[in-house]
Amino acid sequence: MTVSEKGAQPKRQVTDTGELRLRQLGYKQELSRTLNTMVNFAVSYTIIGVLMGITGLYSLGFEYGGPVSVVWGWVVVSFFTLFIAASMAEICSSYPTAGGLYFWSYSLAGPKYGPLCSWLTGWFNYLGFVCGMAAIDHIGATIISTMVVLNTGTGLDGGYVASKEVTLAFLAGILVLQAIINSFHVNVLAFVEKAALYIEVGGLIIIVVTLFSVADRRQSAKYVFTHYEPAVDTGVHNSFYVFLLGMLMSSFTLLAYDAATHLTEETVGADWTSPVSIVSAVATAAVAGFIYILTLTFCIQDPATLLDPGNATAGLSAAAQIFYDVFDSAGKSPKGVIALLTIPLMASYFSGMSQLAATSRVLFAITRDKAIPFSGFLHWTHPKSKTPIVAVWVSAALAFCFALFSLKSYIAFTAVTSLSTIGSMTAYGIPIFLKQLFPHNFHPGPFNLGRFSPIVGWVAIIYIVFMVVVFCLPTYYPIDSNTLNYAPVTGGAVILVALFLWVIVARKRYLGPVRTLRAEDSKTDETYSGGNLYPEPVYKNEYSVHGKSAPVKPAEAA
């Protein structure tokens, strides 16, 4: 400990670069910074949920293009997602704060355009997370329904098929359990996330080995890599259009890896750890997902049964039907299928749990900056656990509201999946675009792309724009109230609400992120033995202190 210049208060020695950067950005340490590199990676990897996403949406991918869409769609999406992840990781390294994306947008756009850009980014980011939770837990609930069918006689022998309402009840139960875990100290979440990582990796190995060893027959490489199935009964006939729609499976699965950014204020060395977690999680998931997709596709016993509503799984899950056909062809009991399905079920639970953790941190950061009404209530954290409990339960409740779309129709709920993808990718794209537009406002952190940064950023932006347009297109023709893609309608409504609130209320009261620590406080309260890692000013012109603009001197910002 050293003594301050006045001799009144000792300075606390800061040993963590992430906390140092957080203070330079104007925030005091409110959350418990205890997560290590492994946990941060585990959060990003498990939230992607390879076993969850592919198991839950293999039906959708196979319906639109068959093996060509599920296999090559995954390759295409993985390739371009790495560009997005790398661009986001670079920004995260410079701005390691909870709710990172909307803070990034303000910082990169500057004080003139920053508030509006930040406002819109926050809305899209939170929308993507909430819809993602609804979709993830619906997948988990559907897996439970599939297990019930198989355990009560299969769809071929009068097994019990859960109604939409019962499936929704399963979903609600999963959400409550996830919220309970997220209400404890972050160390509990850390412990569960480590277990989840082992289950994801070990579970994939178990499924791959089991299916290949039990399967009575396997599809040829020609079928797996070149066979195209037209999207019958959808009204979509153009093969390229079909392929693009089939990419929703891959795009939804390879999403939400920004979770690492939202836990930066709880992660040690977050200005390096979190960026590395983002990129490595996407790369690992890309490889693991490709292995899982190849396993499922090679082990298809009868392609005609996969999407048949009268099959053994009552048409609930093409992936589960592959499991069943493999076991049935070898004369094995369906009980083995039920046991195997517990792995993607657990993956679904852990993915949703990570999603809820990240979602609540976004809401925590937004309410810290007084960006929405009732911010004081929503921002409340438990004094002992340092966990944003209110944000956790409010986020879970909103996810359940979006899950109600499932009561209307399968197509309507598919729009929630699309909306999750659209919201998240738009939130990713805004700060990446602003970094390209205002490069002078960006000051690289320890993780940076150097001269490749502009190229990687523009590739990411072009891909994001293209895919957002694709997921707004109709998935069924002719278009009526039952086949309408509600994603652009709902997304458009959210944008209108956000802009309306901005014009009426927010543009006057929300001037950007609210600093909870003044520059002079950072200067007198703490010292850091590692030297100044960020010599450039955090903001070139001004920062926001409790809703009011104030000039920043380079010495203060540094």
Secondary structure as the mmCIF struct_conf table of DSSP 4:
data_model
#
loop_
_struct_conf.conf_type_id
_struct_conf.id
_struct_conf.beg_label_comp_id
_struct_conf.beg_label_asym_id
_struct_conf.beg_label_seq_id
_struct_conf.end_label_comp_id
_struct_conf.end_label_asym_id
_struct_conf.end_label_seq_id
STRN STRN1 THR A 2 VAL A 3
TURN_TY1_P TURN_TY1_P1 GLU A 5 LYS A 6
BEND BEND1 GLY A 7 GLN A 9
STRN STRN2 PRO A 10 VAL A 14
HELX_RH_AL_P HELX_RH_AL_P1 THR A 17 GLN A 24
TURN_TY1_P TURN_TY1_P2 LEU A 25 GLY A 26
BEND BEND2 LEU A 31 LEU A 31
STRN STRN3 LEU A 35 LEU A 35
HELX_RH_AL_P HELX_RH_AL_P2 THR A 37 ILE A 48
HELX_RH_AL_P HELX_RH_AL_P3 VAL A 50 GLU A 63
TURN_TY1_P TURN_TY1_P3 TYR A 64 TYR A 64
STRN STRN4 GLY A 65 GLY A 65
TURN_TY1_P TURN_TY1_P4 GLY A 66 GLY A 66
HELX_RH_AL_P HELX_RH_AL_P4 PRO A 67 SER A 94
TURN_TY1_P TURN_TY1_P5 ALA A 98 GLY A 99
HELX_RH_AL_P HELX_RH_AL_P5 GLY A 100 ASN A 151
TURN_TY1_P TURN_TY1_P6 THR A 152 GLY A 158
HELX_RH_AL_P HELX_RH_AL_P6 LYS A 164 SER A 183
BEND BEND3 PHE A 184 PHE A 184
HELX_RH_AL_P HELX_RH_AL_P7 VAL A 186 VAL A 214
BEND BEND4 ASP A 216 ASP A 216
HELX_RH_AL_P HELX_RH_AL_P8 ALA A 221 THR A 226
STRN STRN5 GLU A 229 GLU A 229
TURN_TY1_P TURN_TY1_P7 VAL A 232 GLY A 235
HELX_RH_AL_P HELX_RH_AL_P9 SER A 239 GLY A 246
TURN_TY1_P TURN_TY1_P8 MET A 247 MET A 247
HELX_RH_AL_P HELX_RH_AL_P10 LEU A 248 THR A 253
BEND BEND5 LEU A 254 LEU A 254
TURN_TY1_P TURN_TY1_P9 TYR A 257 ASP A 258
HELX_RH_AL_P HELX_RH_AL_P11 ALA A 259 HIS A 262
TURN_TY1_P TURN_TY1_P10 LEU A 263 LEU A 263
HELX_RH_3T_P HELX_RH_3T_P1 THR A 264 GLU A 266
STRN STRN6 THR A 267 THR A 267
TURN_TY1_P TURN_TY1_P11 VAL A 268 GLY A 269
HELX_RH_AL_P HELX_RH_AL_P12 ALA A 270 PHE A 298
TURN_TY1_P TURN_TY1_P12 CYS A 299 CYS A 299
BEND BEND6 GLN A 301 GLN A 301
HELX_RH_3T_P HELX_RH_3T_P2 PRO A 303 THR A 305
TURN_TY1_P TURN_TY1_P13 LEU A 306 LEU A 307
TURN_TY1_P TURN_TY1_P14 PRO A 309 GLY A 310
BEND BEND7 ASN A 311 ASN A 311
TURN_TY1_P TURN_TY1_P15 ALA A 312 GLY A 315
BEND BEND8 LEU A 316 LEU A 316
HELX_RH_AL_P HELX_RH_AL_P13 ALA A 318 SER A 329
TURN_TY1_P TURN_TY1_P16 ALA A 330 GLY A 331
HELX_RH_AL_P HELX_RH_AL_P14 PRO A 334 ARG A 368
TURN_TY1_P TURN_TY1_P17 ASP A 369 LYS A 370
BEND BEND9 ILE A 372 ILE A 372
TURN_TY1_P TURN_TY1_P18 PRO A 373 PHE A 374
HELX_RH_AL_P HELX_RH_AL_P15 SER A 375 LEU A 378
TURN_TY1_P TURN_TY1_P19 HIS A 379 HIS A 379
TURN_TY1_P TURN_TY1_P20 PRO A 383 SER A 385
HELX_RH_AL_P HELX_RH_AL_P16 ILE A 389 ALA A 403
HELX_RH_3T_P HELX_RH_3T_P3 LEU A 404 LEU A 407
TURN_TY1_P TURN_TY1_P21 LYS A 408 LYS A 408
HELX_RH_AL_P HELX_RH_AL_P17 TYR A 410 LEU A 437
HELX_RH_3T_P HELX_RH_3T_P4 PRO A 439 ASN A 441
BEND BEND10 PRO A 446 PHE A 447
HELX_RH_3T_P HELX_RH_3T_P5 GLY A 450 PHE A 452
HELX_RH_AL_P HELX_RH_AL_P18 SER A 453 VAL A 470
TURN_TY1_P TURN_TY1_P22 PHE A 471 CYS A 472
BEND BEND11 LEU A 473 LEU A 473
BEND BEND12 THR A 475 PRO A 478
TURN_TY1_P TURN_TY1_P23 SER A 481 THR A 483
HELX_RH_AL_P HELX_RH_AL_P19 TYR A 486 LEU A 501
HELX_RH_PI_P HELX_RH_PI_P1 TRP A 502 ALA A 506
HELX_RH_AL_P HELX_RH_AL_P20 ARG A 507 ARG A 509
BEND BEND13 GLY A 512 GLY A 512
STRN STRN7 ARG A 515 ARG A 515
BEND BEND14 THR A 516 LEU A 517
HELX_RH_AL_P HELX_RH_AL_P21 ALA A 519 ASP A 525
STRN STRN8 GLU A 526 TYR A 528
TURN_TY1_P TURN_TY1_P24 SER A 529 GLY A 530
BEND BEND15 LEU A 533 LEU A 533
BEND BEND16 GLU A 536 GLU A 536
BEND BEND17 VAL A 538 ASN A 541
STRN STRN9 GLU A 542 VAL A 545
TURN_TY1_P TURN_TY1_P25 HIS A 546 GLY A 547
STRN STRN10 LYS A 548 PRO A 551
HELX_RH_AL_P HELX_RH_AL_P22 PRO A 554 ALA A 557
#
